[in-house]
């Protein structure tokens, strides 16, 4: 499998499982931390894309703000994901593995490959989804099964 296909597949997996998660967050009595973590994932996708595009406002963008209203999470998630899918689809594996530069937290010039940034976003999503799943369980609700293999395996008999 080409890296670009793997990245798109992983973004699509996170898209479907994160949207599933929203139906459970909706049931929570205390949604505050789950909404904050979900908003953080959205903001990370926006900020990293701004860095890749060398947007001069990228440095000013927060990893944690804004915290979106629950009713806007799915829409904002989709808006933050679309540029990533389009960016990856428009590039070759070679382009995705070629370092780009961006201004970092310390105003220094940093470098990373787009594929590593995309992997970071996807793995980071898994990390925070697990935190939200824990919050869901702590509030007495059974979390959905969102393991990757659940999207791939099939019963034969």
RAKA-V855539 format. One record per backbone hydrogen bond with DSSP energy under -0.5 kcal/mol. NH is the residue of the N-H (numbers start at 0). CO is the residue of the C=O. E is the energy in kcal/mol with one decimal. If there is no record, write none. Layout:
NH|CO|E / NH|CO|E
//
This chain:
5|1|-2.1 / 6|2|-2.9 / 7|3|-2.3 / 8|4|-2.6 / 9|5|-2.5 / 10|6|-2.7 / 11|7|-2.6 / 12|8|-2.3 / 13|9|-2.6 / 14|10|-2.4 / 15|11|-2.5 / 16|12|-2.6 / 17|13|-2.5 / 18|14|-2.1 / 19|15|-1.8 / 20|16|-2.0 / 21|17|-1.3 / 22|18|-0.8 / 22|19|-0.9 / 23|19|-0.8 / 23|20|-0.8 / 24|20|-2.5 / 25|21|-2.1 / 26|23|-0.9 / 27|23|-0.5 / 27|24|-1.6 / 30|28|-0.6 / 34|30|-2.8 / 35|31|-2.2 / 36|32|-2.5 / 37|33|-2.5 / 38|34|-2.7 / 39|35|-1.9 / 40|36|-1.7 / 41|37|-1.7 / 42|38|-2.8 / 43|39|-2.4 / 44|40|-1.8 / 45|41|-2.2 / 46|42|-2.9 / 47|43|-2.7 / 48|44|-1.8 / 49|45|-2.3 / 50|46|-2.3 / 51|47|-2.5 / 52|48|-2.4 / 53|50|-1.4 / 54|49|-2.9 / 57|54|-2.1 / 59|56|-0.7 / 60|56|-0.9 / 60|57|-1.0 / 67|65|-0.7 / 71|68|-2.2 / 72|68|-0.6 / 72|69|-1.5 / 75|71|-2.8 / 76|72|-2.8 / 77|73|-2.4 / 78|74|-2.2 / 79|75|-2.2 / 80|76|-1.7 / 81|77|-2.3 / 82|78|-0.7 / 83|80|-0.9 / 84|80|-1.9 / 85|81|-2.5 / 86|82|-2.5 / 87|83|-2.6 / 88|84|-2.6 / 89|85|-1.5 / 90|87|-1.7 / 95|91|-2.3 / 96|92|-1.3 / 97|94|-1.2 / 98|96|-0.5 / 99|111|-3.0 / 101|109|-2.2 / 103|101|-0.5 / 103|107|-2.8 / 106|103|-1.9 / 109|101|-3.1 / 109|107|-0.5 / 111|99|-1.9 / 113|97|-0.7 / 114|95|-2.6 / 116|112|-2.1 / 117|113|-2.7 / 118|114|-2.4 / 119|115|-2.4 / 120|116|-2.4 / 121|117|-2.2 / 122|118|-3.0 / 123|119|-2.8 / 124|120|-1.7 / 125|121|-1.8 / 126|122|-2.2 / 127|123|-2.4 / 128|124|-2.4 / 129|125|-2.0 / 130|126|-1.5 / 131|127|-2.3 / 132|128|-2.7 / 133|129|-1.9 / 134|130|-2.0 / 135|131|-2.6 / 136|132|-2.3 / 137|133|-2.7 / 138|134|-1.3 / 139|136|-2.0 / 140|135|-2.0 / 142|140|-0.6 / 145|143|-0.7 / 149|146|-1.1 / 150|147|-2.4 / 151|148|-1.7 / 152|148|-2.8
//
